[in-house]
Amino acid sequence: MSTQEIRKPNKKITNQGEPHCACVLLIDTSGSMSHSEEKLNKAIADFIDAIKSSPYARGRVEPMIMTFNSKVEVQSSFGPAYDYVAPTVTCKGMTSFYTAIGQALDEIELRKKEYKDTHTPYYRPWLMVFTDGFPTDEDQDVSDRLIYAQTHKKVTFYSCAIGDDCDVELLKNLHKDHITFKTDYESFQESFKWLSNSMSEIAASSPGTKTNIPDSSNYQFTVVS
């Protein structure tokens, strides 16, 4: 593991008879987000509170909060939402974007192995990245790996571009259907609300069935294709 990556061990899997959904929130905490740091921390806390209050999601969704700036850090590792504590993040430094995605995919595969080893059923894991800038590190085939994971149904991936200085084209190219969400600094908290509501819908369904996730237009952010 790179010295740029800091992780924490996952929590023990509970409720093994219930299907689990690993959900990574990969959050840009570079210096350009510093003016929105308070709103960002509130968005993270509100996301966790919403999952905890959902009858199905609180026991089935396993969030992971990862941040990336000059380094990549697992702020809170995978574990059941009902006893999850939202971390407080600090925004500074550069944008280790590709390193972060690569580690997020590693974390998802590790949790899937832990599900399999404990005979725990699971939904397809989710990975959603929130960013307002451009990568300051090299791709190193991470883009190809992410597309492969999507097309082979290993992960559901979405991204959210915050503000007008984000590389929207890059984010579109990372999605198998060439799309990304876009929002502004005033409304980006709504994208976290969309994700928590999406997780609640997933958790209330049966693994392998198609789930209708909420319409993003109701959450003050748009789909760019």
BADRENBA-410190 format. One record per residue: residue number from 1; residue in one letter; x, y, z of N, C-alpha, C in turn. Coordinates in nm, 3 decimals, padded with zeros to 5 digits, always signed. Layout:
<atoms>
  num  residuo     n.c1     n.c2     n.c3    ca.c1    ca.c2    ca.c3     c.c1     c.c2     c.c3
  NUM        a        X        Y        Z        X        Y        Z        X        Y        Z
...
</atoms>
This chain:
<atoms>
  num  residuo     n.c1     n.c2     n.c3    ca.c1    ca.c2    ca.c3     c.c1     c.c2     c.c3
    1        m  +00.084  -00.120  +00.000  +00.000  +00.000  +00.000  +00.087  +00.124  +00.000
    2        s  +00.052  +00.224  -00.077  +00.129  +00.347  -00.087  +00.132  +00.422  +00.045
    3        t  +00.243  +00.495  +00.067  +00.251  +00.579  +00.187  +00.151  +00.693  +00.181
    4        q  +00.092  +00.716  +00.064  -00.009  +00.819  +00.051  -00.146  +00.772  +00.098
    5        e  -00.159  +00.643  +00.130  -00.287  +00.587  +00.166  -00.290  +00.548  +00.314
    6        i  -00.393  +00.588  +00.383  -00.409  +00.555  +00.524  -00.544  +00.487  +00.541
    7        r  -00.546  +00.367  +00.600  -00.672  +00.296  +00.616  -00.690  +00.247  +00.759
    8        k  -00.813  +00.211  +00.790  -00.847  +00.155  +00.919  -00.913  +00.020  +00.894
    9        p  -00.897  -00.076  +00.984  -00.960  -00.206  +00.963  -01.112  -00.197  +00.964
   10        n  -01.175  -00.282  +00.885  -01.321  -00.284  +00.882  -01.377  -00.340  +01.013
   11        k  -01.500  -00.298  +01.042  -01.567  -00.350  +01.160  -01.621  -00.491  +01.131
   12        k  -01.642  -00.566  +01.236  -01.695  -00.701  +01.223  -01.833  -00.697  +01.158
   13        i  -01.859  -00.794  +01.071  -01.987  -00.801  +01.004  -02.093  -00.852  +01.102
   14        t  -02.202  -00.780  +01.113  -02.313  -00.820  +01.199  -02.435  -00.850  +01.112
   15        n  -02.539  -00.906  +01.172  -02.663  -00.938  +01.098  -02.632  -01.017  +00.971
   16        q  -02.557  -01.123  +00.986  -02.509  -01.197  +00.869  -02.620  -01.263  +00.788
   17        g  -02.737  -01.278  +00.847  -02.848  -01.334  +00.772  -02.916  -01.234  +00.681
   18        e  -02.885  -01.105  +00.700  -02.942  -00.999  +00.617  -02.846  -00.962  +00.504
   19        p  -02.898  -00.924  +00.387  -02.809  -00.877  +00.280  -02.746  -00.743  +00.317
   20        h  -02.621  -00.723  +00.278  -02.546  -00.602  +00.311  -02.511  -00.525  +00.184
   21        c  -02.503  -00.394  +00.197  -02.463  -00.309  +00.084  -02.348  -00.218  +00.128
   22        a  -02.230  -00.245  +00.078  -02.115  -00.159  +00.103  -02.128  -00.033  +00.017
   23        c  -02.109  +00.083  +00.080  -02.126  +00.210  +00.009  -02.011  +00.303  +00.047
   24        v  -01.923  +00.331  -00.050  -01.809  +00.420  -00.026  -01.844  +00.562  -00.071
   25        l  -01.834  +00.656  +00.022  -01.842  +00.798  -00.011  -01.698  +00.847  -00.023
   26        l  -01.655  +00.878  -00.144  -01.518  +00.920  -00.171  -01.519  +01.071  -00.191
   27        i  -01.467  +01.145  -00.092  -01.493  +01.288  -00.083  -01.365  +01.370  -00.100
   28        d  -01.369  +01.464  -00.192  -01.259  +01.557  -00.216  -01.248  +01.654  -00.097
   29        t  -01.135  +01.649  -00.028  -01.112  +01.743  +00.083  -00.985  +01.824  +00.056
   30        s  -00.962  +01.857  -00.070  -00.849  +01.941  -00.106  -00.875  +02.085  -00.065
   31        g  -00.775  +02.169  -00.083  -00.785  +02.307  -00.038  -00.899  +02.385  -00.100
   32        s  -00.937  +02.350  -00.223  -01.044  +02.424  -00.290  -01.179  +02.404  -00.224
   33        m  -01.193  +02.300  -00.141  -01.318  +02.274  -00.069  -01.320  +02.340  +00.068
   34        s  -01.212  +02.408  +00.105  -01.200  +02.459  +00.242  -01.310  +02.560  +00.279
   35        h  -01.356  +02.639  +00.181  -01.460  +02.737  +00.212  -01.595  +02.671  +00.235
   36        s  -01.605  +02.542  +00.201  -01.731  +02.469  +00.222  -01.716  +02.359  +00.327
   37        e  -01.611  +02.366  +00.406  -01.580  +02.259  +00.502  -01.693  +02.234  +00.601
   38        e  -01.751  +02.341  +00.655  -01.858  +02.325  +00.752  -01.980  +02.258  +00.689
   39        k  -02.017  +02.300  +00.569  -02.131  +02.240  +00.499  -02.102  +02.094  +00.466
   40        l  -01.977  +02.066  +00.430  -01.940  +01.929  +00.396  -01.955  +01.837  +00.517
   41        n  -01.907  +01.881  +00.631  -01.920  +01.799  +00.751  -02.066  +01.777  +00.790
   42        k  -02.147  +01.879  +00.770  -02.290  +01.863  +00.798  -02.355  +01.764  +00.701
   43        a  -02.313  +01.770  +00.574  -02.367  +01.678  +00.474  -02.333  +01.533  +00.509
   44        i  -02.210  +01.510  +00.555  -02.169  +01.375  +00.595  -02.252  +01.328  +00.715
   45        a  -02.265  +01.416  +00.814  -02.341  +01.381  +00.935  -02.487  +01.354  +00.901
   46        d  -02.545  +01.436  +00.815  -02.686  +01.417  +00.776  -02.704  +01.286  +00.700
   47        f  -02.606  +01.250  +00.616  -02.612  +01.123  +00.543  -02.618  +01.006  +00.642
   48        i  -02.528  +01.007  +00.739  -02.526  +00.898  +00.837  -02.655  +00.895  +00.918
   49        d  -02.704  +01.009  +00.960  -02.829  +01.015  +01.037  -02.946  +00.958  +00.956
   50        a  -02.949  +00.991  +00.826  -03.058  +00.944  +00.740  -03.055  +00.792  +00.726
   51        i  -02.934  +00.737  +00.709  -02.922  +00.591  +00.697  -02.962  +00.524  +00.829
   52        k  -02.922  +00.582  +00.939  -02.956  +00.526  +01.071  -03.107  +00.523  +01.094
   53        s  -03.177  +00.621  +01.039  -03.321  +00.632  +01.064  -03.404  +00.549  +00.966
   54        s  -03.339  +00.490  +00.865  -03.410  +00.409  +00.767  -03.426  +00.266  +00.819
   55        p  -03.549  +00.213  +00.824  -03.572  +00.082  +00.886  -03.486  -00.031  +00.829
   56        y  -03.466  -00.032  +00.698  -03.385  -00.137  +00.637  -03.238  -00.098  +00.626
   57        a  -03.211  +00.026  +00.586  -03.073  +00.067  +00.562  -02.988  +00.063  +00.688
   58        r  -03.046  +00.090  +00.803  -02.968  +00.099  +00.926  -02.896  -00.032  +00.959
   59        g  -02.951  -00.144  +00.914  -02.887  -00.272  +00.941  -02.824  -00.336  +00.820
   60        r  -02.853  -00.283  +00.702  -02.804  -00.345  +00.579  -02.696  -00.264  +00.507
   61        v  -02.703  -00.133  +00.516  -02.605  -00.048  +00.448  -02.481  -00.034  +00.535
   62        e  -02.365  -00.053  +00.474  -02.238  -00.035  +00.543  -02.161  +00.078  +00.475
   63        p  -02.164  +00.198  +00.532  -02.092  +00.309  +00.471  -01.942  +00.299  +00.497
   64        m  -01.866  +00.361  +00.409  -01.726  +00.390  +00.434  -01.703  +00.534  +00.389
   65        i  -01.647  +00.616  +00.476  -01.614  +00.754  +00.441  -01.464  +00.761  +00.411
   66        m  -01.431  +00.790  +00.285  -01.292  +00.807  +00.243  -01.274  +00.950  +00.194
   67        t  -01.158  +01.009  +00.223  -01.128  +01.143  +00.175  -00.998  +01.142  +00.096
   68        f  -00.987  +01.241  +00.009  -00.861  +01.254  -00.065  -00.824  +01.401  -00.080
   69        n  -00.700  +01.430  -00.046  -00.637  +01.559  -00.073  -00.495  +01.527  -00.117
   70        s  -00.394  +01.566  -00.043  -00.258  +01.523  -00.078  -00.236  +01.377  -00.041
   71        k  -00.323  +01.322  +00.041  -00.319  +01.181  +00.077  -00.461  +01.126  +00.071
   72        v  -00.471  +00.996  +00.073  -00.601  +00.928  +00.076  -00.619  +00.867  +00.214
   73        e  -00.735  +00.887  +00.273  -00.754  +00.838  +00.409  -00.894  +00.779  +00.428
   74        v  -00.899  +00.661  +00.488  -01.026  +00.604  +00.532  -01.060  +00.670  +00.665
   75        q  -01.158  +00.760  +00.662  -01.198  +00.829  +00.784  -01.278  +00.739  +00.876
   76        s  -01.368  +00.661  +00.818  -01.449  +00.564  +00.893  -01.467  +00.442  +00.805
   77        s  -01.428  +00.325  +00.856  -01.429  +00.204  +00.775  -01.569  +00.142  +00.768
   78        f  -01.581  +00.038  +00.685  -01.710  -00.030  +00.669  -01.761  -00.082  +00.803
   79        g  -01.889  -00.063  +00.825  -01.954  -00.115  +00.945  -02.102  -00.083  +00.937
   80        p  -02.183  -00.144  +01.023  -02.328  -00.123  +01.019  -02.365  +00.022  +01.048
   81        a  -02.461  +00.072  +00.974  -02.498  +00.213  +00.986  -02.552  +00.246  +01.124
   82        y  -02.617  +00.149  +01.190  -02.687  +00.183  +01.314  -02.594  +00.228  +01.426
   83        d  -02.465  +00.190  +01.421  -02.374  +00.240  +01.524  -02.256  +00.316  +01.463
   84        y  -02.280  +00.371  +01.345  -02.176  +00.444  +01.272  -02.165  +00.587  +01.327
   85        v  -02.043  +00.633  +01.343  -02.018  +00.769  +01.389  -01.959  +00.850  +01.274
   86        a  -02.026  +00.957  +01.236  -01.979  +01.040  +01.125  -01.848  +01.108  +01.162
   87        p  -01.747  +01.102  +01.075  -01.621  +01.168  +01.103  -01.629  +01.318  +01.074
   88        t  -01.533  +01.392  +01.126  -01.518  +01.534  +01.093  -01.394  +01.548  +01.004
   89        v  -01.409  +01.609  +00.888  -01.300  +01.617  +00.792  -01.245  +01.760  +00.785
   90        t  -01.121  +01.770  +00.738  -01.053  +01.898  +00.720  -01.008  +01.908  +00.575
   91        c  -01.029  +02.024  +00.515  -00.997  +02.043  +00.373  -00.867  +02.121  +00.355
   92        k  -00.771  +02.058  +00.286  -00.643  +02.122  +00.259  -00.568  +02.037  +00.157
   93        g  -00.466  +02.095  +00.094  -00.377  +02.016  +00.010  -00.423  +01.997  -00.133
   94        m  -00.366  +01.898  -00.199  -00.384  +01.871  -00.341  -00.501  +01.775  -00.363
   95        t  -00.504  +01.709  -00.480  -00.620  +01.626  -00.518  -00.573  +01.491  -00.571
   96        s  -00.550  +01.395  -00.480  -00.503  +01.261  -00.519  -00.621  +01.175  -00.566
   97        f  -00.680  +01.216  -00.674  -00.806  +01.161  -00.725  -00.794  +01.015  -00.767
   98        y  -00.700  +00.985  -00.856  -00.690  +00.849  -00.908  -00.644  +00.751  -00.800
   99        t  -00.551  +00.793  -00.715  -00.509  +00.709  -00.604  -00.628  +00.672  -00.517
  100        a  -00.715  +00.770  -00.495  -00.833  +00.748  -00.411  -00.928  +00.646  -00.473
  101        i  -00.955  +00.658  -00.601  -01.045  +00.563  -00.666  -00.986  +00.422  -00.663
  102        g  -00.857  +00.411  -00.688  -00.793  +00.280  -00.683  -00.805  +00.217  -00.546
  103        q  -00.783  +00.295  -00.440  -00.795  +00.239  -00.305  -00.940  +00.206  -00.273
  104        a  -01.034  +00.289  -00.318  -01.175  +00.260  -00.293  -01.216  +00.126  -00.355
  105        l  -01.170  +00.100  -00.476  -01.199  -00.029  -00.539  -01.136  -00.144  -00.461
  106        d  -01.016  -00.122  -00.408  -00.952  -00.224  -00.325  -01.034  -00.251  -00.199
  107        e  -01.082  -00.144  -00.138  -01.161  -00.158  -00.014  -01.290  -00.235  -00.040
  108        i  -01.353  -00.206  -00.152  -01.477  -00.275  -00.187  -01.451  -00.425  -00.207
  109        e  -01.346  -00.458  -00.278  -01.315  -00.600  -00.302  -01.283  -00.671  -00.171
  110        l  -01.214  -00.603  -00.080  -01.184  -00.662  +00.049  -01.311  -00.690  +00.128
  111        r  -01.405  -00.594  +00.129  -01.529  -00.615  +00.203  -01.611  -00.727  +00.140
  112        k  -01.613  -00.735  +00.009  -01.684  -00.843  -00.058  -01.626  -00.979  -00.017
  113        k  -01.494  -00.986  -00.006  -01.431  -01.111  +00.038  -01.475  -01.144  +00.181
  114        e  -01.484  -01.041  +00.265  -01.528  -01.064  +00.403  -01.673  -01.110  +00.407
  115        y  -01.756  -01.058  +00.318  -01.895  -01.107  +00.308  -01.896  -01.255  +00.269
  116        k  -01.817  -01.287  +00.168  -01.815  -01.426  +00.120  -01.761  -01.521  +00.226
  117        d  -01.657  -01.478  +00.296  -01.596  -01.563  +00.399  -01.692  -01.591  +00.515
  118        t  -01.785  -01.500  +00.540  -01.881  -01.517  +00.650  -02.019  -01.559  +00.598
  119        h  -02.027  -01.592  +00.469  -02.151  -01.637  +00.406  -02.262  -01.533  +00.422
  120        t  -02.224  -01.406  +00.407  -02.318  -01.295  +00.418  -02.364  -01.252  +00.280
  121        p  -02.494  -01.256  +00.251  -02.540  -01.209  +00.119  -02.519  -01.059  +00.106
  122        y  -02.501  -01.013  -00.018  -02.478  -00.869  -00.034  -02.531  -00.818  -00.169
  123        y  -02.565  -00.690  -00.168  -02.601  -00.617  -00.288  -02.473  -00.574  -00.361
  124        r  -02.489  -00.532  -00.485  -02.374  -00.477  -00.555  -02.326  -00.350  -00.482
  125        p  -02.199  -00.342  -00.445  -02.151  -00.224  -00.372  -02.161  -00.096  -00.455
  126        w  -02.170  +00.015  -00.384  -02.175  +00.147  -00.445  -02.048  +00.225  -00.415
  127        l  -02.007  +00.305  -00.513  -01.897  +00.400  -00.497  -01.942  +00.532  -00.557
  128        m  -01.941  +00.638  -00.476  -01.977  +00.770  -00.526  -01.870  +00.869  -00.486
  129        v  -01.818  +00.943  -00.585  -01.713  +01.040  -00.561  -01.769  +01.181  -00.573
  130        f  -01.730  +01.265  -00.479  -01.769  +01.406  -00.478  -01.641  +01.489  -00.494
  131        t  -01.634  +01.573  -00.597  -01.513  +01.650  -00.619  -01.543  +01.784  -00.684
  132        d  -01.456  +01.881  -00.659  -01.476  +02.014  -00.718  -01.357  +02.057  -00.803
  133        g  -01.266  +01.963  -00.835  -01.145  +02.006  -00.904  -01.093  +01.909  -01.007
  134        f  -00.961  +01.914  -01.027  -00.890  +01.831  -01.124  -00.792  +01.741  -01.049
  135        p  -00.766  +01.621  -01.098  -00.665  +01.535  -01.035  -00.527  +01.599  -01.040
  136        t  -00.450  +01.577  -00.935  -00.311  +01.620  -00.934  -00.218  +01.500  -00.931
  137        d  -00.273  +01.380  -00.953  -00.192  +01.259  -00.962  -00.216  +01.192  -01.097
  138        e  -00.144  +01.082  -01.124  -00.153  +01.014  -01.253  -00.258  +00.903  -01.249
  139        d  -00.314  +00.875  -01.367  -00.421  +00.777  -01.380  -00.372  +00.635  -01.346
  140        q  -00.264  +00.591  -01.408  -00.207  +00.458  -01.385  -00.311  +00.347  -01.401
  141        d  -00.392  +00.358  -01.506  -00.492  +00.256  -01.545  -00.610  +00.244  -01.449
  142        v  -00.624  +00.340  -01.357  -00.738  +00.336  -01.264  -00.869  +00.353  -01.340
  143        s  -00.872  +00.441  -01.441  -00.994  +00.463  -01.519  -01.041  +00.333  -01.583
  144        d  -00.949  +00.260  -01.644  -00.985  +00.133  -01.709  -01.036  +00.034  -01.605
  145        r  -00.974  +00.033  -01.491  -01.017  -00.059  -01.385  -01.158  -00.026  -01.337
  146        l  -01.189  +00.102  -01.326  -01.322  +00.143  -01.281  -01.428  +00.107  -01.385
  147        i  -01.401  +00.132  -01.511  -01.495  +00.095  -01.617  -01.518  -00.056  -01.618
  148        y  -01.410  -00.131  -01.604  -01.421  -00.278  -01.601  -01.511  -00.322  -01.485
  149        a  -01.491  -00.261  -01.368  -01.571  -00.298  -01.251  -01.719  -00.271  -01.274
  150        q  -01.750  -00.162  -01.343  -01.890  -00.130  -01.371  -01.950  -00.226  -01.474
  151        t  -01.879  -00.248  -01.584  -01.933  -00.331  -01.692  -01.946  -00.477  -01.650
  152        h  -01.865  -00.519  -01.552  -01.873  -00.657  -01.505  -01.954  -00.667  -01.374
  153        k  -02.031  -00.561  -01.346  -02.127  -00.560  -01.235  -02.063  -00.586  -01.100
  154        k  -01.941  -00.536  -01.082  -01.872  -00.546  -00.955  -01.901  -00.427  -00.864
  155        v  -01.943  -00.314  -00.925  -01.969  -00.193  -00.848  -02.066  -00.104  -00.924
  156        t  -02.148  -00.031  -00.850  -02.229  +00.077  -00.907  -02.156  +00.208  -00.876
  157        f  -02.128  +00.286  -00.980  -02.047  +00.407  -00.964  -02.123  +00.531  -01.009
  158        y  -02.113  +00.637  -00.928  -02.162  +00.769  -00.966  -02.060  +00.873  -00.921
  159        s  -02.064  +00.988  -00.986  -01.978  +01.099  -00.944  -02.062  +01.226  -00.942
  160        c  -02.015  +01.321  -00.862  -02.083  +01.450  -00.851  -01.980  +01.561  -00.863
  161        a  -01.994  +01.642  -00.967  -01.906  +01.757  -00.989  -01.962  +01.878  -00.915
  162        i  -01.881  +01.936  -00.828  -01.924  +02.050  -00.747  -01.860  +02.178  -00.802
  163        g  -01.943  +02.277  -00.832  -01.890  +02.405  -00.881  -01.857  +02.403  -01.029
  164        d  -01.801  +02.513  -01.076  -01.776  +02.531  -01.221  -01.633  +02.500  -01.262
  165        d  -01.546  +02.467  -01.167  -01.406  +02.443  -01.200  -01.370  +02.295  -01.202
  166        c  -01.470  +02.209  -01.194  -01.447  +02.066  -01.192  -01.432  +02.011  -01.334
  167        d  -01.355  +01.905  -01.350  -01.334  +01.842  -01.480  -01.452  +01.747  -01.510
  168        v  -01.558  +01.804  -01.562  -01.681  +01.728  -01.587  -01.658  +01.619  -01.691
  169        e  -01.581  +01.649  -01.795  -01.556  +01.550  -01.899  -01.483  +01.428  -01.843
  170        l  -01.389  +01.451  -01.756  -01.318  +01.340  -01.694  -01.415  +01.252  -01.616
  171        l  -01.502  +01.314  -01.537  -01.598  +01.236  -01.458  -01.694  +01.159  -01.548
  172        k  -01.738  +01.220  -01.656  -01.824  +01.149  -01.750  -01.755  +01.026  -01.807
  173        n  -01.627  +01.039  -01.837  -01.552  +00.929  -01.897  -01.527  +00.814  -01.800
  174        l  -01.549  +00.839  -01.672  -01.530  +00.734  -01.573  -01.656  +00.649  -01.553
  175        h  -01.768  +00.693  -01.609  -01.893  +00.619  -01.596  -01.919  +00.538  -01.721
  176        k  -01.967  +00.416  -01.703  -01.989  +00.328  -01.819  -02.090  +00.385  -01.917
  177        d  -02.181  +00.471  -01.869  -02.280  +00.534  -01.957  -02.246  +00.679  -01.989
  178        h  -02.126  +00.720  -01.953  -02.074  +00.853  -01.987  -02.162  +00.963  -01.928
  179        i  -02.187  +00.955  -01.797  -02.267  +01.058  -01.730  -02.199  +01.098  -01.598
  180        t  -02.235  +01.213  -01.549  -02.200  +01.255  -01.414  -02.310  +01.346  -01.362
  181        f  -02.316  +01.366  -01.233  -02.404  +01.467  -01.175  -02.326  +01.597  -01.161
  182        k  -02.399  +01.708  -01.160  -02.336  +01.838  -01.141  -02.421  +01.924  -01.048
  183        t  -02.352  +01.991  -00.955  -02.420  +02.077  -00.860  -02.331  +02.197  -00.829
  184        d  -02.374  +02.282  -00.737  -02.293  +02.399  -00.700  -02.260  +02.393  -00.551
  185        y  -02.178  +02.488  -00.506  -02.135  +02.487  -00.367  -02.252  +02.515  -00.272
  186        e  -02.355  +02.582  -00.320  -02.469  +02.615  -00.235  -02.560  +02.494  -00.213
  187        s  -02.560  +02.402  -00.308  -02.660  +02.294  -00.305  -02.601  +02.153  -00.297
  188        f  -02.468  +02.140  -00.287  -02.410  +02.006  -00.298  -02.455  +01.911  -00.187
  189        q  -02.502  +01.965  -00.075  -02.550  +01.877  +00.032  -02.668  +01.791  -00.014
  190        e  -02.743  +01.842  -00.113  -02.856  +01.765  -00.165  -02.811  +01.634  -00.229
  191        s  -02.689  +01.632  -00.285  -02.641  +01.508  -00.347  -02.618  +01.400  -00.242
  192        f  -02.579  +01.439  -00.121  -02.565  +01.342  -00.012  -02.702  +01.290  +00.029
  193        k  -02.802  +01.378  +00.026  -02.939  +01.336  +00.058  -02.991  +01.237  -00.046
  194        w  -02.959  +01.264  -00.173  -02.998  +01.171  -00.280  -02.935  +01.034  -00.256
  195        l  -02.808  +01.033  -00.218  -02.740  +00.906  -00.195  -02.801  +00.830  -00.078
  196        s  -02.832  +00.899  +00.031  -02.893  +00.829  +00.145  -03.029  +00.773  +00.109
  197        n  -03.108  +00.847  +00.033  -03.239  +00.797  -00.010  -03.225  +00.680  -00.107
  198        s  -03.123  +00.686  -00.193  -03.096  +00.575  -00.284  -03.059  +00.449  -00.206
  199        m  -02.976  +00.465  -00.103  -02.936  +00.351  -00.020  -03.057  +00.291  +00.052
  200        s  -03.148  +00.377  +00.095  -03.269  +00.328  +00.161  -03.354  +00.245  +00.066
  201        e  -03.364  +00.290  -00.059  -03.440  +00.215  -00.160  -03.373  +00.080  -00.189
  202        i  -03.241  +00.081  -00.203  -03.168  -00.043  -00.228  -03.189  -00.142  -00.113
  203        a  -03.173  -00.092  +00.010  -03.180  -00.178  +00.127  -03.317  -00.241  +00.146
  204        a  -03.421  -00.176  +00.095  -03.557  -00.230  +00.107  -03.591  -00.330  -00.002
  205        s  -03.500  -00.350  -00.096  -03.524  -00.440  -00.207  -03.454  -00.574  -00.184
  206        s  -03.476  -00.666  -00.276  -03.407  -00.795  -00.271  -03.282  -00.788  -00.359
  207        p  -03.170  -00.844  -00.314  -03.048  -00.841  -00.396  -03.072  -00.901  -00.535
  208        g  -03.018  -00.835  -00.635  -03.031  -00.883  -00.772  -03.152  -00.830  -00.847
  209        t  -03.243  -00.762  -00.777  -03.360  -00.704  -00.844  -03.332  -00.559  -00.880
  210        k  -03.399  -00.511  -00.983  -03.382  -00.373  -01.028  -03.453  -00.279  -00.931
  211        t  -03.384  -00.174  -00.891  -03.439  -00.077  -00.797  -03.446  +00.059  -00.862
  212        n  -03.558  +00.126  -00.848  -03.572  +00.262  -00.900  -03.517  +00.362  -00.798
  213        i  -03.401  +00.419  -00.830  -03.342  +00.517  -00.739  -03.407  +00.652  -00.761
  214        p  -03.399  +00.742  -00.664  -03.468  +00.871  -00.674  -03.422  +00.954  -00.794
  215        d  -03.512  +01.037  -00.843  -03.483  +01.128  -00.954  -03.393  +01.241  -00.903
  216        s  -03.275  +01.255  -00.963  -03.178  +01.356  -00.916  -03.231  +01.498  -00.930
  217        s  -03.321  +01.522  -01.024  -03.372  +01.657  -01.046  -03.450  +01.709  -00.925
  218        n  -03.491  +01.619  -00.836  -03.561  +01.661  -00.714  -03.464  +01.700  -00.602
  219        y  -03.334  +01.693  -00.632  -03.233  +01.720  -00.529  -03.136  +01.830  -00.570
  220        q  -03.178  +01.916  -00.657  -03.102  +02.036  -00.696  -02.967  +02.002  -00.758
  221        f  -02.960  +01.887  -00.827  -02.842  +01.866  -00.910  -02.885  +01.793  -01.036
  222        t  -02.807  +01.808  -01.140  -02.848  +01.765  -01.272  -02.757  +01.655  -01.325
  223        v  -02.808  +01.580  -01.422  -02.730  +01.479  -01.491  -02.668  +01.542  -01.615
  224        v  -02.538  +01.527  -01.631  -02.467  +01.577  -01.748  -02.420  +01.458  -01.830
  225        s  -02.457  +01.455  -01.957  -02.417  +01.343  -02.043  -02.357  +01.393  -02.173
</atoms>
